[in-house]
């Protein structure tokens, strides 16, 4: 069992408020929020199981909360809950990952930096990257406000046979597989002007404005799978108007893309009819596009779909290796 020295004070003193002024109850009273509404907001932030009578909030916290929570807020009560939920869901996952990384650092005898310094550096880096993303999104949303219909392509990519695969391999191998999958998908999507919306265990959901870029993303991901850089995958793409809200998207293209992904054969990219029609003749020349039989899937009795491949077939690395071995 690790002693306190080995653990190096893994749980350091709270850094978020060195000079707190308010308990949770005192903060709620100062915000003039009904206890029931405060509980809903607190739960939406993800703190349903965390209660303390200690002073943990500063005056600066109260000033910030006042803008978004309470009768003087710029948001309606419903929007206050939605905002708290969005922030809570995003930061909880980020904090889970960061806690794992910090625990690994604490157990590494070669890491001699005080954990409080490492956490401060991580906090600074997180704020820096968040502000950069916020600036980019603000520029975009000036032209296209949130909670508005957006014309885009929605994509899903998932790992084929993930359930059975997860039963056959060790947990550390599963972690490496998922890390490689998410890393490569993020890289390909971002490189072609897309945006990852969320990861769903063995699947990634993304959007991209351009139909041709979406098709390129699909075939590029399949090329990585052919080269054994990714596990065997399938991709579904659908174009149309979606509702962009709190970092997520909703609408029929989301449903269609998910159905196409679930119906695709391993190693294939399926797209909907609208995406194909929106490709210019020049863009379509880069692909081999073949219609398949209409799909009967949940919510759609005859969903028209097309298989998309590169116009010029490529030989995967494993096929090239096989050929080289044969030549020898």
HUGI-V443061 format. One record per helix or strand of 3 or more residues. SS is the DSSP state (2 for helix, 1 for strand). FROM is the first residue (numbers start at 0). LEN is the number of residues. If there is no record, write none. Layout:
BEGIN
SS,FROM,LEN / SS,FROM,LEN
END
This chain:
BEGIN
2,3,4 / 2,23,8 / 2,34,10 / 2,58,10 / 2,76,31 / 2,114,29 / 1,147,12 / 2,161,7 / 2,170,21 / 1,194,5 / 1,202,6 / 2,210,16 / 1,232,13 / 1,247,3 / 2,251,12 / 1,268,4 / 2,272,6 / 2,280,4 / 1,286,5 / 1,294,3 / 1,299,4 / 1,304,6 / 2,316,11
END
